[in-house]
Amino acid sequence: MTDTAWIDLALVSARPQAMGALLRYFRNLDLAEEAFQEACIRALKTWPKNGPPRDPAAWLIFVGRNSGIDKVRRQARETALPPEELLSDLDDRESELADRLDGVHYRDDILRLLFVCSNPALPATQQIALALRIVSGLSVRQIARAFLVSEAAMEQRITRAKARVAAAGIPFETPDASDRAERLAAVATMIYLVFNEGYSAMNGSEGVSADLCDEAIRLSRLLLRLFPAEPEIMGLTALLLLQHSRARARFDANGAIVLLDDQDRKLWSRPMITEALAMIDKAMRHRRPGPYQIQAAIAALHARAERPEATDWEEIDLLYQALERLQPSPVVTLNRAVAVSKRDGPEAALALVEPLADRLSGYFYFHGLRGGLLKQMGRSREARTAFDRAIALATNTAEATYIRQQLDHLADEADTSDLTAK
């Protein structure tokens, strides 16, 4: 680690605690973020000379809060100071801040910050962008790269998200027990969306997309530390770990997709898998199954299979049926069709897939799976039509390349058939 790398690590680790507390003090995302940035600048100037403080998060809160108050006071000539209760806890002793971080304030500040970013008034893309900017501290440039948009467009998206949060009038009080479950579900969904954004964008190269997966896992671990007895948060964390454990095997050297059955399982991360398996086993002992736990259990069956042919497709089908009952969705049924195809063949799977056509007509994976099933059944012309539709809906180069490969295979089979006929 370089001389200053420890400072970067400390700032990243302390950001959720510090931002959460500053948001509680100022009730304003922009002011809280500016106060935190000012505290980080002060840290970069003083920590190399003085060494790390006893509690970096408390130091950043202390300095950032004072910086924010100074800014508000400088504007007093044009704008009246907020009521005293909106600048709460103005005690200047850093030690008391550190003590409070060890108690309920620490947990509620971070939960509040995550919940603000996952406000259902925001579109999913704005939720993710706001969380990555406010909670994780990624730059606008990094987030724009992840979403494949310009920096200006992403800046506007984040600005609109902040404006919507302000207009929604989200309460800043400590969440009580009655609405905690709802808040946790919203936050878990936001983290899941962050992971999916990175997972879907990955194309075999290192970069921001992989960083998003890592960041989602970090946020999920953070939520699990705050609520260690919540089985669904255990399930979410286990699911993300299991999915990300296959990152090195998902693409070949050219960045092309490698299907699960064809992946080199020696490339899977065994430490991630071991941790996730222990976590999902612990979650299941609570006997309160939820969608994330079931999805993690499905991923665990893949992880436990040493070879593709050892996969328990019967159990996977049963788990997908349970997920359909808990969280009915055409995408869940589409995923279940894969298990059915492995167990009962492509005809049985296609019978599940065809009724989904109207609801999934704009979904890449629907047409990709349907084309694959038709191809297995020898219905080449229909398969080609399905693959053509899929390639038009591809969201990245890896998806498009995979579909082109399937179309090439169909063309090769047609040429072979012609030669045989002659």
N, C-alpha and C positions, 0 to 999 in steps of 0.2 A: 504494500500500500504506500502511495506517495505521501509526501509531507502534508499535502492538503486534502488527500482523498478521504481521510477520516472526518474532515469537516463536511464534505459533501454527503457522506453517509449519515452523519449525525443530523444534518438539515433535512434530508429525505425522511429519515425515521421519525423525526419530531414534528414534521409538517402537519399530520392529521390532528395531533393533540393541540398544537399551537393554533392552527387555523380554526379549529372548533371552539377554543376558548375565546379567541379574538372575535369570532362571529357572535358569540354570546354577549360579549362586551358591547360591540358596536351595532349589532343588528343590521349590518350592511356588508354584502359580499365584497364590493369593491374596496371599501375602507379596510376591511379585515385583511384582504389580500395585499393591499399597499402597505399596511402596517407590518405584515409578515415579511414582505420583501425588504423593507427598511431594516428590520431586525436581522435578516440574513446578511445584508451588506455590512452591518455593524459587526456581526459574528466573523465574517471573512477578514475584517480589519483587526479585531482584537483577539480572537481565539489563537491564532498562530503565535502571538507574543505571550499571552497569559495562560494558554492551555485551556482544555475543555472545562466548562462549568460543571458543577456537581450534577445538575439536571438540565440538559440542553433545552428541553421543551419549556421548562419553567423560565429559563433565561430569555428565550425567544418571546414568550408571552409577556414577560415583564417589560422588555425593551420595545416590543411591537405595540403593546398597549399604550405606553407613554408616548411613542412616536405618533400613534393615531390620535391621541388626545391633543398633542401639540398641533397637529394639522387642523383639527376641529377648532381649536382656539384661535389659530391664525386666520381662520375664515369667519371669526365671530363678528367682524365689522360689517360683513355682508349678510351673514346668516346667523340667526340666533343659535346659541348652544342647545343641543338636545336636552330634554329633561334629565335630571340627575339619575333617575332610575334606569335610563337607557345607557348610561355609562356606569354600569354596575361594578361593585367591588373595586374601588379605586385605591385600596390599600397598596402601599408601595413596597411591601416586604416580599422579596423573592421566595424566602423560605416557606411562607404560607401558601404561595402558589404551588410550590413543589409538593407540599403536604396534600393539597387539594387534588392534585393530579393522581394521587394514589387512591382516591376515593371515588364516590359516585359521580362527581363533576367530570372526571376524566372520561368515564364511560359515556355519559350522556352528551358531552360536548362532541365526541366523535360520531356518535349515533346521529345527533342532530345534523352535523355537517353532511354525513352520507345521505341522510333523509332529504335534506334540502336539495341535494343534487339529483335525487331520484324522484322528485316531485312529479306525480302523474299528469300535472298540467303541461309538462314538457314532452315533446316528441322524444322517442328513444334515442335518436342520434344526438339531440341536445343534452339529454341526460348523461350520455357517455362522455361527450365533449366537456361538459361542465365538471364532471367528476375527475376526469383526467387533468383538467386545468387547476381546479380548486383543491381537490383532495391529494392528488398525486404530484402536482406541480410540473407536469410536462409542459413544454413550451408550445405556443400556438403552431410553430413550424412542425414540431414533432407530431402533433395531433392532426394537422392538415395532411401530412404525409401518410398517416395511418388511414385517413378517410379518402385519400386520393383527390383532394380539393386544394384550391389555392389558399395561401395564408389569409388573404383578405376575406375570402368566403368563410373560413373557419373563425376568424376574428368576429365577423358579423354574427355567426351562429352562436358563439359564446356570449356575445353582447346581448343578443335577443333572449338567450336563456336566462341571463341575469335579470333582464328587465321583466321577464315573465315571473321569475321567483319573487321579485319585489312587488309586482302587481297582485300576485296570489295571496299576499299577506300571510305567509306561513308563520304560525306561532313559534316562538323561540323558548317556550317553557320546557321543562324537563318532561320527557314522555312518561306517562303513567303506565301501569301494568295493562290496562284495558286496551290501549292502542299500540303497545309495543310489538305485538305479533304482526299487526298490519305494517308497521314501520320496518320491521325486520324483513318481511316479505318483499317490500318495495326496494330496500337496500340490496337484498340478495339478488333480485332481478337485475338491478343496475350492474352489480359485479359480474353476473352471468353474461350480460350484454357486452360488457367490456372485454371479457374473455373471448366471446364469439367473434367480436370484431377483429381481434388479433388472429384467432384460429382460422377464420375464413380468409383473411388477407394473406396468410403465410403462403409462400411459394417455393420453399426450400432454401431461401437465403436468410441470413441473419439480418435483423433490422428492427424497425419500429413494431411490426406486427408481432414478432416474438416478445418484444418488450411489453406489449399490451397484455399478453397472456401472463407473463411474469407479474405484472402489476396487479392484474385481477386476482392472482393467487395470493399476493401480498395483502390485498385488501380483505380477501376472504379469511386469511389467517388472523388479521386484525379483528375482524368481526367475531371470529371464534374465540379469541382471547377475551373479548368483551362479554360474550355469552357462551361460556364453555359447555353448558348443559343443553344447548339447543340442537337436537338431532338433525334438523334440516340444514343448519349451518355446517355441521359435520359432513353431511351428505354433499353439500355444495363444494366444500373444500376438497373432499375426496374425489368428486367428479372432475374438478378442474385439474387436480394432480394426475389422475389417470389419463385424461385426455392429453395433457401436455407431456406425459411420459413418453408418448410415441412420436414426439416432434421430429427427432432425427431420422425416423424411418418412414415418414409420410411422403417424402419426395426423393426422386433419384438424383444423380449427379447433374442432370440437365434441368432440374426443377419440375419434372413431371410427377403427377400424383402416383403414388404406389398404394393400391388398395390394401385393406387390412389383411386379407389372406395372403398377400404377396410380400408383406413387410418382413424385414429381417428382425426377428424378435430379440436378437442379441443387442440391437441398438436401443431397445426400450430402456428407460431409466428405472433400474431396479430399486434404488432408494425411494424415488417418488411412489412407485407401485407399493412397496412395503408399507410406507407411511399411510397411503390411502386405504389399503386393505384393512389395516388395523383400525383406522378411523371409521370406515363404513361398518365394520363389525361392531364397534362400540355404539354407533348410532342405532343400528338395528336392535340392540338390546333394550333400547328405550320403548320399543313396541309402539312407536308413533310414526308410521311410514308416511313419507311425503314424496313429491315428485323428484326432488334432487337426490334423495336416498335411493329411489328406484333406479334412476338413471345411473347413479354411481354403482349400484349393484350389477346393472347390465355391463357397464365398463369393467367391473371387477371380474366378471366371468370371462371376458376376453383376455384380461391380464393374467388370469390364472391358467389359461390354456397354453401349454408349452408349444403346441402345434395347432394350425388352423383346424385340422380335422378333429381335434380334441375339444373344440368349443361346444358347450352345452346349449345348443340352439333351442331345445325344448324348454329349458328353464328361461332362456332369454325371451321366447315367445310369451310365456306365462307372465313374466315381468312387464312386458309391453302391454299385455292385456290389463294388468293392474294399473299401469300408467294411463291407459285409455279411460279407465273408470274414474281415476282421480283427476285427470286433466285431459278431457277429450280434445283431440286436435287431429286434423288431417295429416299433419307432419308426423305425429306419433304413430298413426296407422301406417304411413309410408315407411317409417323405420321398422315397424313390426313386419311389414311385407318382406323385408330382407331376411329376417329370421325364418319366416314361412318358406321362402324360396330355398333356403339351405336345407330345411327339414323335409318339405313336401314337394319341392320342385317349382319351376317357373310358372306353370299354369295356375297353381293355387295362389301364388303370390300376385299374379296379374289380376286375379279375381278380386283381390283386396285393393289393388291400385286403381283399376279403371273407374270405380265410383268416385274417386277423388279428383277427377279431371277438371270439373268446373271450379273447385275451390283452389286448386294448385296449378292452374293453367299458366301462371307467370312464375313458377318456381323451377329453378334449374334442376334440382335433384329429382323432381317428379319425372321430368322428361328423360333425364339420364337413366334413372332406374327402369322406367318403362321401356326405353330403348334396349337396355341390357337384357331384360326379361324376354322381349320379343326376339332379340338376336339368339338367345339360347333356344327358343322354340322354333328357330328356322324361318321366322317371318321377317325376312330381310328388308323388304320394301317398307313395311310399317316401322321397323327398327330405324331405318335411315331417316324417315320422316320425324320420328321422335328425337333422334340425335341432332337433326338440323334445328329443331326447335330449342333443344338444350343449348347448343353452341351459341344461339342468338341471345340466350339469357345468362351466359357465363359472366361471372363478376370479376374474374382474374385470369391471368395467362395460364395458370396451371389447370384450371377447369376446362378452358378452351382446348388446351393441348390434349387432355385426356379424351375429350369427345372426338377430336380429329383422329386420334389413334383408333377409336372404335369405328369411325367411318372408313378409315384405311383398311381395317380388318374386313369390313363388309365388302369393300371393293376387291380385296385380294381373294376373298372367298368366291365372289362372282367370277373373277378371272379364272380361278381354278376350275370352277364348275363348267365354264365355257370350254376350257381345254379338254376336260374329261368328256364332255359331250361330243367333241370333235374326234 
